[in-house]
């Protein structure tokens, strides 16, 4: 993406991540209860993203990787984001054991802030709304 993030608000507990961030919140830090500063990267738990999405919108600076859905929270993000792109390629996560784990649902990258939207455009992964 060509971005450095000030904070990854929902990082894996072992900090094994490819996210270029200066600070990381894990489950032990409780990213929802902690203060967010600067440009954030957010990849929330897909089972309960609502509070994360709402905090991301209120924070107003960052990029989020979220599951696409018809939920009210996703629709709020759709409306609030300065740019959003549906990811059409097959995505996968790397497990702590180093194995690829496929994602079975469509996902999107949402950006708030002009520099973050420009980063989405640099990815060339689809039309940015």
Chimera marker file (.cmm) of the C-alpha trace (Angstrom):
<marker_set name="trace">
<marker id="1" x="0.000" y="0.000" z="0.000" r="1" g="1" b="0" radius="0.5"/>
<marker id="2" x="2.955" y="2.284" z="0.468" r="1" g="1" b="0" radius="0.5"/>
<marker id="3" x="1.712" y="3.370" z="3.897" r="1" g="1" b="0" radius="0.5"/>
<marker id="4" x="3.129" y="3.148" z="7.383" r="1" g="1" b="0" radius="0.5"/>
<marker id="5" x="0.528" y="2.928" z="10.127" r="1" g="1" b="0" radius="0.5"/>
<marker id="6" x="0.869" y="4.475" z="13.553" r="1" g="1" b="0" radius="0.5"/>
<marker id="7" x="-1.198" y="1.681" z="15.068" r="1" g="1" b="0" radius="0.5"/>
<marker id="8" x="-2.536" y="-1.767" z="14.251" r="1" g="1" b="0" radius="0.5"/>
<marker id="9" x="-5.583" y="-1.820" z="16.528" r="1" g="1" b="0" radius="0.5"/>
<marker id="10" x="-6.318" y="-5.550" z="16.333" r="1" g="1" b="0" radius="0.5"/>
<marker id="11" x="-3.029" y="-7.373" z="15.822" r="1" g="1" b="0" radius="0.5"/>
<marker id="12" x="-2.371" y="-11.075" z="16.347" r="1" g="1" b="0" radius="0.5"/>
<marker id="13" x="-1.260" y="-11.873" z="19.876" r="1" g="1" b="0" radius="0.5"/>
<marker id="14" x="2.146" y="-13.127" z="18.718" r="1" g="1" b="0" radius="0.5"/>
<marker id="15" x="2.748" y="-9.957" z="16.650" r="1" g="1" b="0" radius="0.5"/>
<marker id="16" x="3.488" y="-12.062" z="13.578" r="1" g="1" b="0" radius="0.5"/>
<marker id="17" x="2.091" y="-9.687" z="10.994" r="1" g="1" b="0" radius="0.5"/>
<marker id="18" x="2.980" y="-8.057" z="7.707" r="1" g="1" b="0" radius="0.5"/>
<marker id="19" x="1.351" y="-4.783" z="8.765" r="1" g="1" b="0" radius="0.5"/>
<marker id="20" x="3.906" y="-1.945" z="8.781" r="1" g="1" b="0" radius="0.5"/>
<marker id="21" x="2.926" y="-0.262" z="12.035" r="1" g="1" b="0" radius="0.5"/>
<marker id="22" x="4.780" y="1.493" z="14.832" r="1" g="1" b="0" radius="0.5"/>
<marker id="23" x="2.532" y="0.124" z="17.592" r="1" g="1" b="0" radius="0.5"/>
<marker id="24" x="0.318" y="-2.945" z="17.910" r="1" g="1" b="0" radius="0.5"/>
<marker id="25" x="-2.695" y="-3.681" z="20.104" r="1" g="1" b="0" radius="0.5"/>
<marker id="26" x="-3.438" y="-7.351" z="20.696" r="1" g="1" b="0" radius="0.5"/>
<marker id="27" x="-6.370" y="-8.941" z="22.478" r="1" g="1" b="0" radius="0.5"/>
<marker id="28" x="-4.453" y="-8.386" z="25.729" r="1" g="1" b="0" radius="0.5"/>
<marker id="29" x="-4.407" y="-4.615" z="25.100" r="1" g="1" b="0" radius="0.5"/>
<marker id="30" x="-8.132" y="-4.448" z="24.248" r="1" g="1" b="0" radius="0.5"/>
<marker id="31" x="-8.022" y="-2.219" z="21.183" r="1" g="1" b="0" radius="0.5"/>
<marker id="32" x="-11.653" y="-1.223" z="21.661" r="1" g="1" b="0" radius="0.5"/>
<marker id="33" x="-10.995" y="0.189" z="25.140" r="1" g="1" b="0" radius="0.5"/>
<marker id="34" x="-7.617" y="1.724" z="24.238" r="1" g="1" b="0" radius="0.5"/>
<marker id="35" x="-6.998" y="5.106" z="22.623" r="1" g="1" b="0" radius="0.5"/>
<marker id="36" x="-6.331" y="5.153" z="18.898" r="1" g="1" b="0" radius="0.5"/>
<marker id="37" x="-3.826" y="7.656" z="17.523" r="1" g="1" b="0" radius="0.5"/>
<marker id="38" x="-2.726" y="8.568" z="14.016" r="1" g="1" b="0" radius="0.5"/>
<marker id="39" x="-3.277" y="6.378" z="10.984" r="1" g="1" b="0" radius="0.5"/>
<marker id="40" x="-4.695" y="3.003" z="11.997" r="1" g="1" b="0" radius="0.5"/>
<marker id="41" x="-4.877" y="-0.397" z="10.371" r="1" g="1" b="0" radius="0.5"/>
<marker id="42" x="-7.923" y="-2.388" z="11.415" r="1" g="1" b="0" radius="0.5"/>
<marker id="43" x="-8.694" y="-6.013" z="10.642" r="1" g="1" b="0" radius="0.5"/>
<marker id="44" x="-11.347" y="-6.757" z="13.277" r="1" g="1" b="0" radius="0.5"/>
<marker id="45" x="-12.741" y="-10.099" z="14.361" r="1" g="1" b="0" radius="0.5"/>
<marker id="46" x="-15.190" y="-10.991" z="11.613" r="1" g="1" b="0" radius="0.5"/>
<marker id="47" x="-17.555" y="-12.575" z="14.126" r="1" g="1" b="0" radius="0.5"/>
<marker id="48" x="-18.193" y="-9.252" z="15.924" r="1" g="1" b="0" radius="0.5"/>
<marker id="49" x="-17.038" y="-6.242" z="13.881" r="1" g="1" b="0" radius="0.5"/>
<marker id="50" x="-19.741" y="-3.704" z="14.805" r="1" g="1" b="0" radius="0.5"/>
<marker id="51" x="-18.012" y="-1.920" z="17.703" r="1" g="1" b="0" radius="0.5"/>
<marker id="52" x="-14.721" y="-1.956" z="15.785" r="1" g="1" b="0" radius="0.5"/>
<marker id="53" x="-16.329" y="-0.431" z="12.691" r="1" g="1" b="0" radius="0.5"/>
<marker id="54" x="-18.038" y="2.254" z="14.755" r="1" g="1" b="0" radius="0.5"/>
<marker id="55" x="-14.766" y="3.179" z="16.484" r="1" g="1" b="0" radius="0.5"/>
<marker id="56" x="-12.936" y="3.201" z="13.138" r="1" g="1" b="0" radius="0.5"/>
<marker id="57" x="-15.488" y="5.623" z="11.677" r="1" g="1" b="0" radius="0.5"/>
<marker id="58" x="-15.308" y="7.857" z="14.758" r="1" g="1" b="0" radius="0.5"/>
<marker id="59" x="-11.485" y="7.833" z="14.642" r="1" g="1" b="0" radius="0.5"/>
<marker id="60" x="-11.510" y="9.028" z="11.035" r="1" g="1" b="0" radius="0.5"/>
<marker id="61" x="-8.027" y="8.068" z="9.812" r="1" g="1" b="0" radius="0.5"/>
<marker id="62" x="-6.988" y="4.671" z="8.516" r="1" g="1" b="0" radius="0.5"/>
<marker id="63" x="-7.594" y="1.584" z="6.442" r="1" g="1" b="0" radius="0.5"/>
<marker id="64" x="-9.799" y="-1.337" z="7.438" r="1" g="1" b="0" radius="0.5"/>
<marker id="65" x="-10.027" y="-4.854" z="6.051" r="1" g="1" b="0" radius="0.5"/>
<marker id="66" x="-13.534" y="-6.106" z="6.754" r="1" g="1" b="0" radius="0.5"/>
<marker id="67" x="-15.959" y="-8.760" z="5.615" r="1" g="1" b="0" radius="0.5"/>
<marker id="68" x="-18.593" y="-7.395" z="3.267" r="1" g="1" b="0" radius="0.5"/>
<marker id="69" x="-22.138" y="-7.864" z="4.468" r="1" g="1" b="0" radius="0.5"/>
<marker id="70" x="-25.564" y="-6.300" z="4.596" r="1" g="1" b="0" radius="0.5"/>
<marker id="71" x="-25.170" y="-5.537" z="8.282" r="1" g="1" b="0" radius="0.5"/>
<marker id="72" x="-25.972" y="-2.059" z="9.535" r="1" g="1" b="0" radius="0.5"/>
<marker id="73" x="-22.365" y="-1.635" z="10.670" r="1" g="1" b="0" radius="0.5"/>
<marker id="74" x="-20.964" y="-2.424" z="7.213" r="1" g="1" b="0" radius="0.5"/>
<marker id="75" x="-23.499" y="-0.100" z="5.581" r="1" g="1" b="0" radius="0.5"/>
<marker id="76" x="-22.420" y="2.680" z="7.980" r="1" g="1" b="0" radius="0.5"/>
<marker id="77" x="-18.821" y="2.044" z="6.952" r="1" g="1" b="0" radius="0.5"/>
<marker id="78" x="-19.819" y="2.069" z="3.285" r="1" g="1" b="0" radius="0.5"/>
<marker id="79" x="-21.395" y="5.497" z="3.755" r="1" g="1" b="0" radius="0.5"/>
<marker id="80" x="-18.615" y="6.935" z="5.955" r="1" g="1" b="0" radius="0.5"/>
<marker id="81" x="-15.547" y="5.716" z="4.055" r="1" g="1" b="0" radius="0.5"/>
<marker id="82" x="-13.824" y="8.136" z="1.714" r="1" g="1" b="0" radius="0.5"/>
<marker id="83" x="-12.897" y="5.151" z="-0.437" r="1" g="1" b="0" radius="0.5"/>
<marker id="84" x="-13.800" y="1.499" z="-0.472" r="1" g="1" b="0" radius="0.5"/>
<marker id="85" x="-12.866" y="-1.377" z="-2.750" r="1" g="1" b="0" radius="0.5"/>
<marker id="86" x="-14.345" y="-4.852" z="-2.918" r="1" g="1" b="0" radius="0.5"/>
<marker id="87" x="-11.572" y="-7.424" z="-3.047" r="1" g="1" b="0" radius="0.5"/>
<marker id="88" x="-12.311" y="-9.938" z="-5.753" r="1" g="1" b="0" radius="0.5"/>
<marker id="89" x="-9.231" y="-12.116" z="-5.527" r="1" g="1" b="0" radius="0.5"/>
<marker id="90" x="-9.012" y="-15.109" z="-3.243" r="1" g="1" b="0" radius="0.5"/>
<marker id="91" x="-7.682" y="-13.882" z="0.072" r="1" g="1" b="0" radius="0.5"/>
<marker id="92" x="-5.974" y="-15.926" z="2.711" r="1" g="1" b="0" radius="0.5"/>
<marker id="93" x="-4.497" y="-15.371" z="6.118" r="1" g="1" b="0" radius="0.5"/>
<marker id="94" x="-1.269" y="-16.845" z="7.374" r="1" g="1" b="0" radius="0.5"/>
<marker id="95" x="-1.838" y="-18.793" z="10.577" r="1" g="1" b="0" radius="0.5"/>
<marker id="96" x="0.635" y="-18.611" z="13.492" r="1" g="1" b="0" radius="0.5"/>
<marker id="97" x="1.945" y="-21.957" z="12.223" r="1" g="1" b="0" radius="0.5"/>
<marker id="98" x="2.755" y="-20.346" z="8.856" r="1" g="1" b="0" radius="0.5"/>
<marker id="99" x="-0.040" y="-22.042" z="6.898" r="1" g="1" b="0" radius="0.5"/>
<marker id="100" x="-2.424" y="-20.291" z="4.521" r="1" g="1" b="0" radius="0.5"/>
<marker id="101" x="-6.056" y="-20.240" z="5.603" r="1" g="1" b="0" radius="0.5"/>
<marker id="102" x="-8.586" y="-19.195" z="2.971" r="1" g="1" b="0" radius="0.5"/>
<marker id="103" x="-11.246" y="-16.594" z="3.663" r="1" g="1" b="0" radius="0.5"/>
<marker id="104" x="-14.674" y="-17.880" z="2.659" r="1" g="1" b="0" radius="0.5"/>
<marker id="105" x="-16.454" y="-14.516" z="2.481" r="1" g="1" b="0" radius="0.5"/>
<marker id="106" x="-16.073" y="-11.441" z="0.298" r="1" g="1" b="0" radius="0.5"/>
<marker id="107" x="-13.972" y="-8.705" z="1.887" r="1" g="1" b="0" radius="0.5"/>
<marker id="108" x="-13.372" y="-5.011" z="1.325" r="1" g="1" b="0" radius="0.5"/>
<marker id="109" x="-10.741" y="-2.441" z="2.129" r="1" g="1" b="0" radius="0.5"/>
<marker id="110" x="-12.205" y="0.805" z="3.459" r="1" g="1" b="0" radius="0.5"/>
<marker id="111" x="-10.209" y="3.997" z="3.801" r="1" g="1" b="0" radius="0.5"/>
<marker id="112" x="-10.885" y="7.226" z="5.653" r="1" g="1" b="0" radius="0.5"/>
<marker id="113" x="-8.560" y="10.100" z="4.813" r="1" g="1" b="0" radius="0.5"/>
<marker id="114" x="-7.269" y="11.203" z="1.415" r="1" g="1" b="0" radius="0.5"/>
<marker id="115" x="-3.782" y="9.646" z="1.749" r="1" g="1" b="0" radius="0.5"/>
<marker id="116" x="-5.377" y="6.354" z="2.705" r="1" g="1" b="0" radius="0.5"/>
<marker id="117" x="-7.686" y="6.455" z="-0.320" r="1" g="1" b="0" radius="0.5"/>
<marker id="118" x="-4.691" y="7.111" z="-2.559" r="1" g="1" b="0" radius="0.5"/>
<marker id="119" x="-3.057" y="4.008" z="-1.073" r="1" g="1" b="0" radius="0.5"/>
<marker id="120" x="-6.090" y="1.929" z="-2.098" r="1" g="1" b="0" radius="0.5"/>
<marker id="121" x="-5.765" y="3.256" z="-5.634" r="1" g="1" b="0" radius="0.5"/>
<marker id="122" x="-2.072" y="2.289" z="-5.723" r="1" g="1" b="0" radius="0.5"/>
<marker id="123" x="-3.001" y="-1.317" z="-4.932" r="1" g="1" b="0" radius="0.5"/>
<marker id="124" x="-4.747" y="-1.645" z="-8.287" r="1" g="1" b="0" radius="0.5"/>
<marker id="125" x="-7.083" y="-4.296" z="-6.894" r="1" g="1" b="0" radius="0.5"/>
<marker id="126" x="-10.332" y="-2.934" z="-8.280" r="1" g="1" b="0" radius="0.5"/>
<marker id="127" x="-12.403" y="0.188" z="-8.625" r="1" g="1" b="0" radius="0.5"/>
<marker id="128" x="-12.282" y="2.447" z="-5.570" r="1" g="1" b="0" radius="0.5"/>
<marker id="129" x="-15.607" y="4.055" z="-4.718" r="1" g="1" b="0" radius="0.5"/>
<link id1="1" id2="2" r="1" g="1" b="0" radius="0.2"/>
<link id1="2" id2="3" r="1" g="1" b="0" radius="0.2"/>
<link id1="3" id2="4" r="1" g="1" b="0" radius="0.2"/>
<link id1="4" id2="5" r="1" g="1" b="0" radius="0.2"/>
<link id1="5" id2="6" r="1" g="1" b="0" radius="0.2"/>
<link id1="6" id2="7" r="1" g="1" b="0" radius="0.2"/>
<link id1="7" id2="8" r="1" g="1" b="0" radius="0.2"/>
<link id1="8" id2="9" r="1" g="1" b="0" radius="0.2"/>
<link id1="9" id2="10" r="1" g="1" b="0" radius="0.2"/>
<link id1="10" id2="11" r="1" g="1" b="0" radius="0.2"/>
<link id1="11" id2="12" r="1" g="1" b="0" radius="0.2"/>
<link id1="12" id2="13" r="1" g="1" b="0" radius="0.2"/>
<link id1="13" id2="14" r="1" g="1" b="0" radius="0.2"/>
<link id1="14" id2="15" r="1" g="1" b="0" radius="0.2"/>
<link id1="15" id2="16" r="1" g="1" b="0" radius="0.2"/>
<link id1="16" id2="17" r="1" g="1" b="0" radius="0.2"/>
<link id1="17" id2="18" r="1" g="1" b="0" radius="0.2"/>
<link id1="18" id2="19" r="1" g="1" b="0" radius="0.2"/>
<link id1="19" id2="20" r="1" g="1" b="0" radius="0.2"/>
<link id1="20" id2="21" r="1" g="1" b="0" radius="0.2"/>
<link id1="21" id2="22" r="1" g="1" b="0" radius="0.2"/>
<link id1="22" id2="23" r="1" g="1" b="0" radius="0.2"/>
<link id1="23" id2="24" r="1" g="1" b="0" radius="0.2"/>
<link id1="24" id2="25" r="1" g="1" b="0" radius="0.2"/>
<link id1="25" id2="26" r="1" g="1" b="0" radius="0.2"/>
<link id1="26" id2="27" r="1" g="1" b="0" radius="0.2"/>
<link id1="27" id2="28" r="1" g="1" b="0" radius="0.2"/>
<link id1="28" id2="29" r="1" g="1" b="0" radius="0.2"/>
<link id1="29" id2="30" r="1" g="1" b="0" radius="0.2"/>
<link id1="30" id2="31" r="1" g="1" b="0" radius="0.2"/>
<link id1="31" id2="32" r="1" g="1" b="0" radius="0.2"/>
<link id1="32" id2="33" r="1" g="1" b="0" radius="0.2"/>
<link id1="33" id2="34" r="1" g="1" b="0" radius="0.2"/>
<link id1="34" id2="35" r="1" g="1" b="0" radius="0.2"/>
<link id1="35" id2="36" r="1" g="1" b="0" radius="0.2"/>
<link id1="36" id2="37" r="1" g="1" b="0" radius="0.2"/>
<link id1="37" id2="38" r="1" g="1" b="0" radius="0.2"/>
<link id1="38" id2="39" r="1" g="1" b="0" radius="0.2"/>
<link id1="39" id2="40" r="1" g="1" b="0" radius="0.2"/>
<link id1="40" id2="41" r="1" g="1" b="0" radius="0.2"/>
<link id1="41" id2="42" r="1" g="1" b="0" radius="0.2"/>
<link id1="42" id2="43" r="1" g="1" b="0" radius="0.2"/>
<link id1="43" id2="44" r="1" g="1" b="0" radius="0.2"/>
<link id1="44" id2="45" r="1" g="1" b="0" radius="0.2"/>
<link id1="45" id2="46" r="1" g="1" b="0" radius="0.2"/>
<link id1="46" id2="47" r="1" g="1" b="0" radius="0.2"/>
<link id1="47" id2="48" r="1" g="1" b="0" radius="0.2"/>
<link id1="48" id2="49" r="1" g="1" b="0" radius="0.2"/>
<link id1="49" id2="50" r="1" g="1" b="0" radius="0.2"/>
<link id1="50" id2="51" r="1" g="1" b="0" radius="0.2"/>
<link id1="51" id2="52" r="1" g="1" b="0" radius="0.2"/>
<link id1="52" id2="53" r="1" g="1" b="0" radius="0.2"/>
<link id1="53" id2="54" r="1" g="1" b="0" radius="0.2"/>
<link id1="54" id2="55" r="1" g="1" b="0" radius="0.2"/>
<link id1="55" id2="56" r="1" g="1" b="0" radius="0.2"/>
<link id1="56" id2="57" r="1" g="1" b="0" radius="0.2"/>
<link id1="57" id2="58" r="1" g="1" b="0" radius="0.2"/>
<link id1="58" id2="59" r="1" g="1" b="0" radius="0.2"/>
<link id1="59" id2="60" r="1" g="1" b="0" radius="0.2"/>
<link id1="60" id2="61" r="1" g="1" b="0" radius="0.2"/>
<link id1="61" id2="62" r="1" g="1" b="0" radius="0.2"/>
<link id1="62" id2="63" r="1" g="1" b="0" radius="0.2"/>
<link id1="63" id2="64" r="1" g="1" b="0" radius="0.2"/>
<link id1="64" id2="65" r="1" g="1" b="0" radius="0.2"/>
<link id1="65" id2="66" r="1" g="1" b="0" radius="0.2"/>
<link id1="66" id2="67" r="1" g="1" b="0" radius="0.2"/>
<link id1="67" id2="68" r="1" g="1" b="0" radius="0.2"/>
<link id1="68" id2="69" r="1" g="1" b="0" radius="0.2"/>
<link id1="69" id2="70" r="1" g="1" b="0" radius="0.2"/>
<link id1="70" id2="71" r="1" g="1" b="0" radius="0.2"/>
<link id1="71" id2="72" r="1" g="1" b="0" radius="0.2"/>
<link id1="72" id2="73" r="1" g="1" b="0" radius="0.2"/>
<link id1="73" id2="74" r="1" g="1" b="0" radius="0.2"/>
<link id1="74" id2="75" r="1" g="1" b="0" radius="0.2"/>
<link id1="75" id2="76" r="1" g="1" b="0" radius="0.2"/>
<link id1="76" id2="77" r="1" g="1" b="0" radius="0.2"/>
<link id1="77" id2="78" r="1" g="1" b="0" radius="0.2"/>
<link id1="78" id2="79" r="1" g="1" b="0" radius="0.2"/>
<link id1="79" id2="80" r="1" g="1" b="0" radius="0.2"/>
<link id1="80" id2="81" r="1" g="1" b="0" radius="0.2"/>
<link id1="81" id2="82" r="1" g="1" b="0" radius="0.2"/>
<link id1="82" id2="83" r="1" g="1" b="0" radius="0.2"/>
<link id1="83" id2="84" r="1" g="1" b="0" radius="0.2"/>
<link id1="84" id2="85" r="1" g="1" b="0" radius="0.2"/>
<link id1="85" id2="86" r="1" g="1" b="0" radius="0.2"/>
<link id1="86" id2="87" r="1" g="1" b="0" radius="0.2"/>
<link id1="87" id2="88" r="1" g="1" b="0" radius="0.2"/>
<link id1="88" id2="89" r="1" g="1" b="0" radius="0.2"/>
<link id1="89" id2="90" r="1" g="1" b="0" radius="0.2"/>
<link id1="90" id2="91" r="1" g="1" b="0" radius="0.2"/>
<link id1="91" id2="92" r="1" g="1" b="0" radius="0.2"/>
<link id1="92" id2="93" r="1" g="1" b="0" radius="0.2"/>
<link id1="93" id2="94" r="1" g="1" b="0" radius="0.2"/>
<link id1="94" id2="95" r="1" g="1" b="0" radius="0.2"/>
<link id1="95" id2="96" r="1" g="1" b="0" radius="0.2"/>
<link id1="96" id2="97" r="1" g="1" b="0" radius="0.2"/>
<link id1="97" id2="98" r="1" g="1" b="0" radius="0.2"/>
<link id1="98" id2="99" r="1" g="1" b="0" radius="0.2"/>
<link id1="99" id2="100" r="1" g="1" b="0" radius="0.2"/>
<link id1="100" id2="101" r="1" g="1" b="0" radius="0.2"/>
<link id1="101" id2="102" r="1" g="1" b="0" radius="0.2"/>
<link id1="102" id2="103" r="1" g="1" b="0" radius="0.2"/>
<link id1="103" id2="104" r="1" g="1" b="0" radius="0.2"/>
<link id1="104" id2="105" r="1" g="1" b="0" radius="0.2"/>
<link id1="105" id2="106" r="1" g="1" b="0" radius="0.2"/>
<link id1="106" id2="107" r="1" g="1" b="0" radius="0.2"/>
<link id1="107" id2="108" r="1" g="1" b="0" radius="0.2"/>
<link id1="108" id2="109" r="1" g="1" b="0" radius="0.2"/>
<link id1="109" id2="110" r="1" g="1" b="0" radius="0.2"/>
<link id1="110" id2="111" r="1" g="1" b="0" radius="0.2"/>
<link id1="111" id2="112" r="1" g="1" b="0" radius="0.2"/>
<link id1="112" id2="113" r="1" g="1" b="0" radius="0.2"/>
<link id1="113" id2="114" r="1" g="1" b="0" radius="0.2"/>
<link id1="114" id2="115" r="1" g="1" b="0" radius="0.2"/>
<link id1="115" id2="116" r="1" g="1" b="0" radius="0.2"/>
<link id1="116" id2="117" r="1" g="1" b="0" radius="0.2"/>
<link id1="117" id2="118" r="1" g="1" b="0" radius="0.2"/>
<link id1="118" id2="119" r="1" g="1" b="0" radius="0.2"/>
<link id1="119" id2="120" r="1" g="1" b="0" radius="0.2"/>
<link id1="120" id2="121" r="1" g="1" b="0" radius="0.2"/>
<link id1="121" id2="122" r="1" g="1" b="0" radius="0.2"/>
<link id1="122" id2="123" r="1" g="1" b="0" radius="0.2"/>
<link id1="123" id2="124" r="1" g="1" b="0" radius="0.2"/>
<link id1="124" id2="125" r="1" g="1" b="0" radius="0.2"/>
<link id1="125" id2="126" r="1" g="1" b="0" radius="0.2"/>
<link id1="126" id2="127" r="1" g="1" b="0" radius="0.2"/>
<link id1="127" id2="128" r="1" g="1" b="0" radius="0.2"/>
<link id1="128" id2="129" r="1" g="1" b="0" radius="0.2"/>
</marker_set>
